[in-house]
């Protein structure tokens, strides 16, 4: 697959982002540096940013045109309580924590997609990019929301998720 020149040109920056995230892992619901990093990056691309969702979640919203359609892309941002012994130049600088699960890469891909969409603006509607802790908000309720045509404005994201759990009290979050 041939990458577009804008993505190819962005690769050095994206690699640097991944290395930075990998070197500074944070446990779930304590990702203050990571959330601030994501928010700052999205703002620099022209996104309207909402922070503090589920404590450390971040949502960046980009609107273009007058369309009612929207798309959301999300990535988990937390690390694991594992001692990194890789010897990499960008190894964890926080003893006992590591991005061993790939969330640093997922977040980098999300920021790369956010950049590509912001540069092109070849859509009519709303694009949203979410960095969230997997234990705070699981993908399964979001999948069920979509299956049930339970669409929502991103500004109402947190309330709609709470509404979902209230309307589906027997839903059990995966552990």
N, C-alpha and C positions, 0 to 999 in steps of 0.2 A: 504494500500500500504506500503510495506516494504522499508524503506530508506536504501541506501547503507551505509556501515560503514564510508566512508569518509564524507558523508553529516551529518550523526549522530554525528561524531566527531567534525564537524565544527559548530554545532548548537550553542554552547556557544559564539563563535566568531561572528556568524551571529546575534544573539540576541543583543550582545554588539554594533554591527554596527548599527542595527535598532534603538536602544536606543540613540546612539550618534547622528544619523541623525535626530531623532525626537526632541531631545533636542536643536538642532541648525537649526531651519527652516530658509529658505531664500525665498524671493519673486522671481518670474520669472524674468530672465535676471539679477539677482543680486546674483546668487548662487555661489559666488566665493569660499567660504569655502567648500561647498558641492562638487563642481567640482574638487577642489584640493584633497579632500578626496577620491573621486572616482578614479581620475588619479593615485594617490599614491598607492591605493589598487591594481588597475589593473597592474601597473608597477611591484609591488612586486610579482605578479603572473606570470610575464614574458611577458606581453602584450606590444606591441608597442602602445603608447598613443598619440593621437592628441587632443589638447585642443583648445578652442576658437571658436568652431563651433556655429554659431548663438549666439555669445558672450560668453556664459557659457557652451556650449555643450562639451561633452567628448566622444571620440570614442577610444575603446581599440581593437586592432587587434592582433590575434594570428594565425600564419600560421603553418601548419604541412604538410609535404610531398609536392607533386607537383600538387595536384589536383586543378582544376579550379572552383570547386563548392565553394559557400560561404553561410553562414547563419548569420543573424543579429538578435540580441535581444536588445530591447530598453526599457527604463523606463523613466518616467517623474520624475523630481527632485525638482520641486518647491513646496512651501508651500502656505498657504492661509492667508489673513489678518484677522485672528480670534484670540481672546483672549482665551488661553487655561486655563481651570479651572478644570482639571481632578484630580489634586493632586498627579499624578504619580511621582515616583522618577525620571523619565526621562522626565518630562514635559518640555515644551518649556522654554528655558532660555532667549528668545527674546520676550519681552512684545508685544502683539498684533499680533504675528505670530504663526501659528500652522500647523503641518502636519495632518490636519483633513481629508484629501482626500486619505491618504494611500500611498503617493509617497515615504515615508520613507521605507515602507514595500516593495514596488515595486523595489526600488533601491537595497535594501538588497537581494531580490530574484535574481536580475540581477547579483550582485556580487557573490552570492552563485553559480549560474549557471556558471559564468566565472571561479570560482575556480574549480568546478567539471570538466569542460572541460579542463582546464589547467593541472590538475592533471592526467587526463586519457589520453589525447592526442590520442584518438581513432577515429580520423577523418583524411581525406586527403583533405586539402583545407584551407579555411579561416573562422575563427569565429570572429564576431565583436560584441561588446557590447557598447551600446550608452546610455548615460545619457543626456537627452535633456529637455528643457522647452517646455511644450505642446503648448504654444501660439506662440513659435518661429517656431516650426516645427510640424505640425500635422501628425497624422498617415494616414489620408485619401490620401494625395498625394503619400505617400509611397505605399499604397495599390494599387492605380491606376498605379504607376510605375511598380509594380509587375505584375498586370493584363495585361499590355501592353508589357510585356517582356522587360522592360526598366531597365535592370540590369547594375550595375556599380561597378567599383573598389571603395573600401572604401576611398582610398586616394583622389578620385574625388567626394566624397559625397556632399560637399557643392556646388561645381560647378554644379553637376548633378541636385541637387534640384533647383537651380536657373534656369537651363535650362528647367526643367519641367514647372516651372511657366511661363517662357517666351513662351514655346510651347503651353501652355494651359491658355491663358490670361483670359478666361471666368471662370476659376476655382475660386470659392469663398471659402475662408477658413472658417470653422465653428467658431462661436464666443463662 
